[in-house]
Amino acid sequence: MKNRLEELRKLNGIKQEELALALEVSRQTIGSLENGRYNPSILLAFKIARFFNLSIEDIFIYEEEESSEKL
């Protein structure tokens, strides 16, 4: 899942460490989220959205995988 986390964090002048502290996660978790190596739990997604005062959909971009078979 793609996301705008790094973009939003930098626009707001926030370091990974500061965001991690505010969200009660590790800096490594923030890095993994930003690099797309980790998808957040729904609870963490809500915390991130609330932190930036945005909707989850404004931060996380869900792209369905296209099936090779059409029904």
PDB file of N, CA, C and O in Angstrom:
ATOM      1  N   MET A   1       0.845  -1.171   0.000  1.00  0.00           N
ATOM      2  CA  MET A   1       0.000   0.000   0.000  1.00  0.00           C
ATOM      3  C   MET A   1       0.891   1.235   0.000  1.00  0.00           C
ATOM      4  O   MET A   1       1.828   1.329   0.792  1.00  0.00           O
ATOM      5  N   LYS A   2       0.606   2.158  -0.865  1.00  0.00           N
ATOM      6  CA  LYS A   2       1.372   3.398  -0.921  1.00  0.00           C
ATOM      7  C   LYS A   2       0.819   4.371   0.114  1.00  0.00           C
ATOM      8  O   LYS A   2      -0.326   4.255   0.552  1.00  0.00           O
ATOM      9  N   ASN A   3       1.660   5.332   0.493  1.00  0.00           N
ATOM     10  CA  ASN A   3       1.196   6.334   1.442  1.00  0.00           C
ATOM     11  C   ASN A   3       1.952   7.647   1.256  1.00  0.00           C
ATOM     12  O   ASN A   3       2.972   7.704   0.569  1.00  0.00           O
ATOM     13  N   ARG A   4       1.432   8.691   1.878  1.00  0.00           N
ATOM     14  CA  ARG A   4       2.020  10.028   1.804  1.00  0.00           C
ATOM     15  C   ARG A   4       2.690  10.415   3.117  1.00  0.00           C
ATOM     16  O   ARG A   4       2.915  11.598   3.375  1.00  0.00           O
ATOM     17  N   LEU A   5       3.008   9.432   3.943  1.00  0.00           N
ATOM     18  CA  LEU A   5       3.508   9.715   5.285  1.00  0.00           C
ATOM     19  C   LEU A   5       4.783  10.554   5.274  1.00  0.00           C
ATOM     20  O   LEU A   5       4.871  11.556   5.984  1.00  0.00           O
ATOM     21  N   GLU A   6       5.764  10.154   4.480  1.00  0.00           N
ATOM     22  CA  GLU A   6       7.029  10.912   4.447  1.00  0.00           C
ATOM     23  C   GLU A   6       6.791  12.335   3.954  1.00  0.00           C
ATOM     24  O   GLU A   6       7.327  13.290   4.518  1.00  0.00           O
ATOM     25  N   GLU A   7       5.996  12.474   2.915  1.00  0.00           N
ATOM     26  CA  GLU A   7       5.674  13.805   2.375  1.00  0.00           C
ATOM     27  C   GLU A   7       5.023  14.685   3.445  1.00  0.00           C
ATOM     28  O   GLU A   7       5.426  15.832   3.634  1.00  0.00           O
ATOM     29  N   LEU A   8       4.029  14.155   4.136  1.00  0.00           N
ATOM     30  CA  LEU A   8       3.324  14.927   5.163  1.00  0.00           C
ATOM     31  C   LEU A   8       4.235  15.262   6.339  1.00  0.00           C
ATOM     32  O   LEU A   8       4.191  16.370   6.874  1.00  0.00           O
ATOM     33  N   ARG A   9       5.055  14.304   6.732  1.00  0.00           N
ATOM     34  CA  ARG A   9       5.970  14.527   7.847  1.00  0.00           C
ATOM     35  C   ARG A   9       6.945  15.651   7.522  1.00  0.00           C
ATOM     36  O   ARG A   9       7.183  16.538   8.342  1.00  0.00           O
ATOM     37  N   LYS A  10       7.509  15.605   6.313  1.00  0.00           N
ATOM     38  CA  LYS A  10       8.475  16.635   5.918  1.00  0.00           C
ATOM     39  C   LYS A  10       7.814  17.996   5.729  1.00  0.00           C
ATOM     40  O   LYS A  10       8.396  19.021   6.083  1.00  0.00           O
ATOM     41  N   LEU A  11       6.613  18.015   5.178  1.00  0.00           N
ATOM     42  CA  LEU A  11       5.888  19.280   5.011  1.00  0.00           C
ATOM     43  C   LEU A  11       5.643  19.968   6.349  1.00  0.00           C
ATOM     44  O   LEU A  11       5.602  21.196   6.431  1.00  0.00           O
ATOM     45  N   ASN A  12       5.482  19.161   7.394  1.00  0.00           N
ATOM     46  CA  ASN A  12       5.218  19.685   8.723  1.00  0.00           C
ATOM     47  C   ASN A  12       6.488  19.851   9.558  1.00  0.00           C
ATOM     48  O   ASN A  12       6.419  20.221  10.730  1.00  0.00           O
ATOM     49  N   GLY A  13       7.650  19.578   8.953  1.00  0.00           N
ATOM     50  CA  GLY A  13       8.920  19.761   9.649  1.00  0.00           C
ATOM     51  C   GLY A  13       9.101  18.838  10.842  1.00  0.00           C
ATOM     52  O   GLY A  13       9.671  19.228  11.861  1.00  0.00           O
ATOM     53  N   ILE A  14       8.613  17.618  10.710  1.00  0.00           N
ATOM     54  CA  ILE A  14       8.669  16.662  11.810  1.00  0.00           C
ATOM     55  C   ILE A  14       9.690  15.572  11.478  1.00  0.00           C
ATOM     56  O   ILE A  14       9.704  15.038  10.369  1.00  0.00           O
ATOM     57  N   LYS A  15      10.531  15.254  12.440  1.00  0.00           N
ATOM     58  CA  LYS A  15      11.507  14.170  12.267  1.00  0.00           C
ATOM     59  C   LYS A  15      10.819  12.831  12.524  1.00  0.00           C
ATOM     60  O   LYS A  15       9.800  12.763  13.211  1.00  0.00           O
ATOM     61  N   GLN A  16      11.394  11.771  11.963  1.00  0.00           N
ATOM     62  CA  GLN A  16      10.848  10.428  12.188  1.00  0.00           C
ATOM     63  C   GLN A  16      10.748  10.129  13.683  1.00  0.00           C
ATOM     64  O   GLN A  16       9.758   9.554  14.138  1.00  0.00           O
ATOM     65  N   GLU A  17      11.754  10.510  14.433  1.00  0.00           N
ATOM     66  CA  GLU A  17      11.776  10.249  15.875  1.00  0.00           C
ATOM     67  C   GLU A  17      10.622  10.947  16.584  1.00  0.00           C
ATOM     68  O   GLU A  17       9.999  10.377  17.479  1.00  0.00           O
ATOM     69  N   GLU A  18      10.341  12.188  16.178  1.00  0.00           N
ATOM     70  CA  GLU A  18       9.256  12.953  16.796  1.00  0.00           C
ATOM     71  C   GLU A  18       7.896  12.327  16.493  1.00  0.00           C
ATOM     72  O   GLU A  18       7.038  12.228  17.370  1.00  0.00           O
ATOM     73  N   LEU A  19       7.710  11.909  15.250  1.00  0.00           N
ATOM     74  CA  LEU A  19       6.451  11.276  14.873  1.00  0.00           C
ATOM     75  C   LEU A  19       6.288   9.953  15.606  1.00  0.00           C
ATOM     76  O   LEU A  19       5.203   9.635  16.094  1.00  0.00           O
ATOM     77  N   ALA A  20       7.366   9.186  15.680  1.00  0.00           N
ATOM     78  CA  ALA A  20       7.328   7.898  16.382  1.00  0.00           C
ATOM     79  C   ALA A  20       6.923   8.090  17.846  1.00  0.00           C
ATOM     80  O   ALA A  20       6.105   7.334  18.371  1.00  0.00           O
ATOM     81  N   LEU A  21       7.487   9.086  18.490  1.00  0.00           N
ATOM     82  CA  LEU A  21       7.161   9.372  19.887  1.00  0.00           C
ATOM     83  C   LEU A  21       5.684   9.733  20.033  1.00  0.00           C
ATOM     84  O   LEU A  21       5.004   9.234  20.929  1.00  0.00           O
ATOM     85  N   ALA A  22       5.196  10.592  19.159  1.00  0.00           N
ATOM     86  CA  ALA A  22       3.798  11.020  19.221  1.00  0.00           C
ATOM     87  C   ALA A  22       2.825   9.853  18.993  1.00  0.00           C
ATOM     88  O   ALA A  22       1.736   9.822  19.564  1.00  0.00           O
ATOM     89  N   LEU A  23       3.235   8.897  18.151  1.00  0.00           N
ATOM     90  CA  LEU A  23       2.364   7.769  17.816  1.00  0.00           C
ATOM     91  C   LEU A  23       2.619   6.541  18.681  1.00  0.00           C
ATOM     92  O   LEU A  23       1.932   5.527  18.561  1.00  0.00           O
ATOM     93  N   GLU A  24       3.624   6.647  19.559  1.00  0.00           N
ATOM     94  CA  GLU A  24       3.986   5.548  20.456  1.00  0.00           C
ATOM     95  C   GLU A  24       4.421   4.296  19.698  1.00  0.00           C
ATOM     96  O   GLU A  24       4.014   3.179  20.019  1.00  0.00           O
ATOM     97  N   VAL A  25       5.261   4.511  18.681  1.00  0.00           N
ATOM     98  CA  VAL A  25       5.870   3.418  17.917  1.00  0.00           C
ATOM     99  C   VAL A  25       7.367   3.714  17.799  1.00  0.00           C
ATOM    100  O   VAL A  25       7.827   4.770  18.233  1.00  0.00           O
ATOM    101  N   SER A  26       8.111   2.802  17.224  1.00  0.00           N
ATOM    102  CA  SER A  26       9.544   3.027  17.054  1.00  0.00           C
ATOM    103  C   SER A  26       9.830   3.848  15.793  1.00  0.00           C
ATOM    104  O   SER A  26       9.003   3.928  14.885  1.00  0.00           O
ATOM    105  N   ARG A  27      11.011   4.449  15.759  1.00  0.00           N
ATOM    106  CA  ARG A  27      11.426   5.176  14.563  1.00  0.00           C
ATOM    107  C   ARG A  27      11.511   4.219  13.381  1.00  0.00           C
ATOM    108  O   ARG A  27      11.216   4.595  12.246  1.00  0.00           O
ATOM    109  N   GLN A  28      11.919   2.973  13.654  1.00  0.00           N
ATOM    110  CA  GLN A  28      12.017   1.973  12.595  1.00  0.00           C
ATOM    111  C   GLN A  28      10.641   1.701  11.975  1.00  0.00           C
ATOM    112  O   GLN A  28      10.537   1.472  10.770  1.00  0.00           O
ATOM    113  N   THR A  29       9.595   1.725  12.792  1.00  0.00           N
ATOM    114  CA  THR A  29       8.238   1.533  12.269  1.00  0.00           C
ATOM    115  C   THR A  29       7.882   2.655  11.308  1.00  0.00           C
ATOM    116  O   THR A  29       7.309   2.403  10.248  1.00  0.00           O
ATOM    117  N   ILE A  30       8.212   3.881  11.662  1.00  0.00           N
ATOM    118  CA  ILE A  30       7.930   5.023  10.778  1.00  0.00           C
ATOM    119  C   ILE A  30       8.693   4.860   9.469  1.00  0.00           C
ATOM    120  O   ILE A  30       8.129   5.060   8.393  1.00  0.00           O
ATOM    121  N   GLY A  31       9.970   4.497   9.553  1.00  0.00           N
ATOM    122  CA  GLY A  31      10.772   4.283   8.351  1.00  0.00           C
ATOM    123  C   GLY A  31      10.194   3.185   7.469  1.00  0.00           C
ATOM    124  O   GLY A  31      10.140   3.321   6.247  1.00  0.00           O
ATOM    125  N   SER A  32       9.765   2.102   8.095  1.00  0.00           N
ATOM    126  CA  SER A  32       9.185   0.989   7.333  1.00  0.00           C
ATOM    127  C   SER A  32       7.870   1.383   6.674  1.00  0.00           C
ATOM    128  O   SER A  32       7.588   0.977   5.546  1.00  0.00           O
ATOM    129  N   LEU A  33       7.073   2.166   7.374  1.00  0.00           N
ATOM    130  CA  LEU A  33       5.824   2.661   6.782  1.00  0.00           C
ATOM    131  C   LEU A  33       6.119   3.545   5.575  1.00  0.00           C
ATOM    132  O   LEU A  33       5.507   3.397   4.517  1.00  0.00           O
ATOM    133  N   GLU A  34       7.065   4.465   5.749  1.00  0.00           N
ATOM    134  CA  GLU A  34       7.399   5.397   4.667  1.00  0.00           C
ATOM    135  C   GLU A  34       7.955   4.681   3.444  1.00  0.00           C
ATOM    136  O   GLU A  34       7.725   5.113   2.315  1.00  0.00           O
ATOM    137  N   ASN A  35       8.685   3.591   3.660  1.00  0.00           N
ATOM    138  CA  ASN A  35       9.280   2.851   2.548  1.00  0.00           C
ATOM    139  C   ASN A  35       8.367   1.776   1.973  1.00  0.00           C
ATOM    140  O   ASN A  35       8.743   1.071   1.037  1.00  0.00           O
ATOM    141  N   GLY A  36       7.171   1.653   2.531  1.00  0.00           N
ATOM    142  CA  GLY A  36       6.219   0.681   2.023  1.00  0.00           C
ATOM    143  C   GLY A  36       6.528  -0.757   2.395  1.00  0.00           C
ATOM    144  O   GLY A  36       5.969  -1.684   1.809  1.00  0.00           O
ATOM    145  N   ARG A  37       7.412  -0.953   3.365  1.00  0.00           N
ATOM    146  CA  ARG A  37       7.751  -2.314   3.801  1.00  0.00           C
ATOM    147  C   ARG A  37       6.766  -2.836   4.833  1.00  0.00           C
ATOM    148  O   ARG A  37       6.761  -4.026   5.148  1.00  0.00           O
ATOM    149  N   TYR A  38       5.931  -1.944   5.360  1.00  0.00           N
ATOM    150  CA  TYR A  38       5.020  -2.300   6.437  1.00  0.00           C
ATOM    151  C   TYR A  38       3.714  -1.549   6.241  1.00  0.00           C
ATOM    152  O   TYR A  38       3.721  -0.348   5.972  1.00  0.00           O
ATOM    153  N   ASN A  39       2.591  -2.249   6.373  1.00  0.00           N
ATOM    154  CA  ASN A  39       1.285  -1.611   6.352  1.00  0.00           C
ATOM    155  C   ASN A  39       0.799  -1.482   7.789  1.00  0.00           C
ATOM    156  O   ASN A  39       0.924  -2.425   8.570  1.00  0.00           O
ATOM    157  N   PRO A  40       0.250  -0.329   8.145  1.00  0.00           N
ATOM    158  CA  PRO A  40      -0.141  -0.113   9.538  1.00  0.00           C
ATOM    159  C   PRO A  40      -1.389  -0.908   9.913  1.00  0.00           C
ATOM    160  O   PRO A  40      -2.206  -1.261   9.063  1.00  0.00           O
ATOM    161  N   SER A  41      -1.508  -1.174  11.204  1.00  0.00           N
ATOM    162  CA  SER A  41      -2.766  -1.706  11.718  1.00  0.00           C
ATOM    163  C   SER A  41      -3.816  -0.612  11.541  1.00  0.00           C
ATOM    164  O   SER A  41      -3.473   0.549  11.320  1.00  0.00           O
ATOM    165  N   ILE A  42      -5.065  -0.971  11.636  1.00  0.00           N
ATOM    166  CA  ILE A  42      -6.121   0.034  11.498  1.00  0.00           C
ATOM    167  C   ILE A  42      -6.017   1.065  12.623  1.00  0.00           C
ATOM    168  O   ILE A  42      -6.276   2.249  12.407  1.00  0.00           O
ATOM    169  N   LEU A  43      -5.642   0.620  13.813  1.00  0.00           N
ATOM    170  CA  LEU A  43      -5.479   1.541  14.935  1.00  0.00           C
ATOM    171  C   LEU A  43      -4.366   2.550  14.665  1.00  0.00           C
ATOM    172  O   LEU A  43      -4.536   3.744  14.911  1.00  0.00           O
ATOM    173  N   LEU A  44      -3.233   2.075  14.162  1.00  0.00           N
ATOM    174  CA  LEU A  44      -2.131   2.980  13.853  1.00  0.00           C
ATOM    175  C   LEU A  44      -2.506   3.917  12.706  1.00  0.00           C
ATOM    176  O   LEU A  44      -2.143   5.093  12.730  1.00  0.00           O
ATOM    177  N   ALA A  45      -3.219   3.418  11.715  1.00  0.00           N
ATOM    178  CA  ALA A  45      -3.660   4.274  10.606  1.00  0.00           C
ATOM    179  C   ALA A  45      -4.542   5.407  11.126  1.00  0.00           C
ATOM    180  O   ALA A  45      -4.407   6.550  10.688  1.00  0.00           O
ATOM    181  N   PHE A  46      -5.444   5.095  12.057  1.00  0.00           N
ATOM    182  CA  PHE A  46      -6.294   6.137  12.651  1.00  0.00           C
ATOM    183  C   PHE A  46      -5.463   7.133  13.446  1.00  0.00           C
ATOM    184  O   PHE A  46      -5.713   8.337  13.379  1.00  0.00           O
ATOM    185  N   LYS A  47      -4.468   6.648  14.204  1.00  0.00           N
ATOM    186  CA  LYS A  47      -3.605   7.548  14.978  1.00  0.00           C
ATOM    187  C   LYS A  47      -2.848   8.509  14.061  1.00  0.00           C
ATOM    188  O   LYS A  47      -2.733   9.700  14.351  1.00  0.00           O
ATOM    189  N   ILE A  48      -2.338   7.978  12.957  1.00  0.00           N
ATOM    190  CA  ILE A  48      -1.597   8.808  12.000  1.00  0.00           C
ATOM    191  C   ILE A  48      -2.522   9.851  11.388  1.00  0.00           C
ATOM    192  O   ILE A  48      -2.167  11.025  11.292  1.00  0.00           O
ATOM    193  N   ALA A  49      -3.704   9.418  10.977  1.00  0.00           N
ATOM    194  CA  ALA A  49      -4.672  10.349  10.374  1.00  0.00           C
ATOM    195  C   ALA A  49      -5.054  11.444  11.368  1.00  0.00           C
ATOM    196  O   ALA A  49      -5.127  12.618  11.005  1.00  0.00           O
ATOM    197  N   ARG A  50      -5.291  11.067  12.597  1.00  0.00           N
ATOM    198  CA  ARG A  50      -5.661  12.051  13.617  1.00  0.00           C
ATOM    199  C   ARG A  50      -4.505  13.018  13.872  1.00  0.00           C
ATOM    200  O   ARG A  50      -4.727  14.216  14.040  1.00  0.00           O
ATOM    201  N   PHE A  51      -3.276  12.507  13.900  1.00  0.00           N
ATOM    202  CA  PHE A  51      -2.110  13.353  14.130  1.00  0.00           C
ATOM    203  C   PHE A  51      -2.019  14.454  13.077  1.00  0.00           C
ATOM    204  O   PHE A  51      -1.748  15.611  13.401  1.00  0.00           O
ATOM    205  N   PHE A  52      -2.249  14.085  11.801  1.00  0.00           N
ATOM    206  CA  PHE A  52      -2.149  15.062  10.712  1.00  0.00           C
ATOM    207  C   PHE A  52      -3.471  15.761  10.413  1.00  0.00           C
ATOM    208  O   PHE A  52      -3.547  16.602   9.518  1.00  0.00           O
ATOM    209  N   ASN A  53      -4.522  15.406  11.176  1.00  0.00           N
ATOM    210  CA  ASN A  53      -5.844  15.996  10.985  1.00  0.00           C
ATOM    211  C   ASN A  53      -6.354  15.772   9.558  1.00  0.00           C
ATOM    212  O   ASN A  53      -6.905  16.671   8.924  1.00  0.00           O
ATOM    213  N   LEU A  54      -6.151  14.540   9.075  1.00  0.00           N
ATOM    214  CA  LEU A  54      -6.589  14.140   7.740  1.00  0.00           C
ATOM    215  C   LEU A  54      -7.359  12.836   7.850  1.00  0.00           C
ATOM    216  O   LEU A  54      -7.371  12.198   8.903  1.00  0.00           O
ATOM    217  N   SER A  55      -7.999  12.446   6.763  1.00  0.00           N
ATOM    218  CA  SER A  55      -8.646  11.137   6.742  1.00  0.00           C
ATOM    219  C   SER A  55      -7.597  10.078   6.397  1.00  0.00           C
ATOM    220  O   SER A  55      -6.549  10.388   5.830  1.00  0.00           O
ATOM    221  N   ILE A  56      -7.891   8.850   6.743  1.00  0.00           N
ATOM    222  CA  ILE A  56      -6.988   7.752   6.403  1.00  0.00           C
ATOM    223  C   ILE A  56      -6.758   7.715   4.897  1.00  0.00           C
ATOM    224  O   ILE A  56      -5.636   7.490   4.441  1.00  0.00           O
ATOM    225  N   GLU A  57      -7.816   7.934   4.127  1.00  0.00           N
ATOM    226  CA  GLU A  57      -7.726   7.897   2.668  1.00  0.00           C
ATOM    227  C   GLU A  57      -6.849   9.005   2.102  1.00  0.00           C
ATOM    228  O   GLU A  57      -6.321   8.874   0.997  1.00  0.00           O
ATOM    229  N   ASP A  58      -6.688  10.096   2.850  1.00  0.00           N
ATOM    230  CA  ASP A  58      -5.809  11.183   2.413  1.00  0.00           C
ATOM    231  C   ASP A  58      -4.329  10.829   2.588  1.00  0.00           C
ATOM    232  O   ASP A  58      -3.459  11.467   1.996  1.00  0.00           O
ATOM    233  N   ILE A  59      -4.053   9.818   3.398  1.00  0.00           N
ATOM    234  CA  ILE A  59      -2.673   9.437   3.693  1.00  0.00           C
ATOM    235  C   ILE A  59      -2.281   8.131   3.019  1.00  0.00           C
ATOM    236  O   ILE A  59      -1.193   8.006   2.456  1.00  0.00           O
ATOM    237  N   PHE A  60      -3.184   7.162   3.087  1.00  0.00           N
ATOM    238  CA  PHE A  60      -2.897   5.828   2.561  1.00  0.00           C
ATOM    239  C   PHE A  60      -3.665   5.589   1.267  1.00  0.00           C
ATOM    240  O   PHE A  60      -4.873   5.816   1.199  1.00  0.00           O
ATOM    241  N   ILE A  61      -2.955   5.132   0.249  1.00  0.00           N
ATOM    242  CA  ILE A  61      -3.541   4.913  -1.073  1.00  0.00           C
ATOM    243  C   ILE A  61      -3.645   3.416  -1.317  1.00  0.00           C
ATOM    244  O   ILE A  61      -2.642   2.727  -1.505  1.00  0.00           O
ATOM    245  N   TYR A  62      -4.878   2.929  -1.309  1.00  0.00           N
ATOM    246  CA  TYR A  62      -5.109   1.506  -1.533  1.00  0.00           C
ATOM    247  C   TYR A  62      -5.329   1.283  -3.014  1.00  0.00           C
ATOM    248  O   TYR A  62      -6.204   1.902  -3.620  1.00  0.00           O
ATOM    249  N   GLU A  63      -4.537   0.401  -3.594  1.00  0.00           N
ATOM    250  CA  GLU A  63      -4.683   0.069  -5.006  1.00  0.00           C
ATOM    251  C   GLU A  63      -4.958  -1.422  -5.105  1.00  0.00           C
ATOM    252  O   GLU A  63      -4.108  -2.246  -4.770  1.00  0.00           O
ATOM    253  N   GLU A  64      -6.151  -1.758  -5.568  1.00  0.00           N
ATOM    254  CA  GLU A  64      -6.487  -3.177  -5.729  1.00  0.00           C
ATOM    255  C   GLU A  64      -5.639  -3.775  -6.822  1.00  0.00           C
ATOM    256  O   GLU A  64      -5.381  -3.150  -7.851  1.00  0.00           O
ATOM    257  N   GLU A  65      -5.210  -4.992  -6.580  1.00  0.00           N
ATOM    258  CA  GLU A  65      -4.468  -5.709  -7.617  1.00  0.00           C
ATOM    259  C   GLU A  65      -5.473  -6.148  -8.657  1.00  0.00           C
ATOM    260  O   GLU A  65      -6.521  -6.702  -8.324  1.00  0.00           O
ATOM    261  N   GLU A  66      -5.159  -5.903  -9.904  1.00  0.00           N
ATOM    262  CA  GLU A  66      -6.063  -6.316 -10.960  1.00  0.00           C
ATOM    263  C   GLU A  66      -5.918  -7.806 -11.197  1.00  0.00           C
ATOM    264  O   GLU A  66      -4.811  -8.321 -11.357  1.00  0.00           O
ATOM    265  N   SER A  67      -7.040  -8.484 -11.218  1.00  0.00           N
ATOM    266  CA  SER A  67      -7.047  -9.910 -11.450  1.00  0.00           C
ATOM    267  C   SER A  67      -6.874 -10.167 -12.938  1.00  0.00           C
ATOM    268  O   SER A  67      -7.371  -9.417 -13.777  1.00  0.00           O
ATOM    269  N   SER A  68      -6.163 -11.238 -13.245  1.00  0.00           N
ATOM    270  CA  SER A  68      -5.993 -11.595 -14.659  1.00  0.00           C
ATOM    271  C   SER A  68      -7.275 -12.192 -15.224  1.00  0.00           C
ATOM    272  O   SER A  68      -7.475 -12.244 -16.437  1.00  0.00           O
ATOM    273  N   GLU A  69      -8.141 -12.645 -14.311  1.00  0.00           N
ATOM    274  CA  GLU A  69      -9.419 -13.188 -14.754  1.00  0.00           C
ATOM    275  C   GLU A  69     -10.506 -12.146 -14.533  1.00  0.00           C
ATOM    276  O   GLU A  69     -10.610 -11.558 -13.457  1.00  0.00           O
ATOM    277  N   LYS A  70     -11.292 -11.932 -15.540  1.00  0.00           N
ATOM    278  CA  LYS A  70     -12.438 -11.030 -15.428  1.00  0.00           C
ATOM    279  C   LYS A  70     -13.671 -11.888 -15.216  1.00  0.00           C
ATOM    280  O   LYS A  70     -13.859 -12.889 -15.907  1.00  0.00           O
ATOM    281  N   LEU A  71     -14.504 -11.507 -14.273  1.00  0.00           N
ATOM    282  CA  LEU A  71     -15.722 -12.283 -14.002  1.00  0.00           C
ATOM    283  C   LEU A  71     -16.834 -11.874 -14.918  1.00  0.00           C
ATOM    284  O   LEU A  71     -17.934 -12.419 -14.836  1.00  0.00           O
TER     285      LEU A  71
END
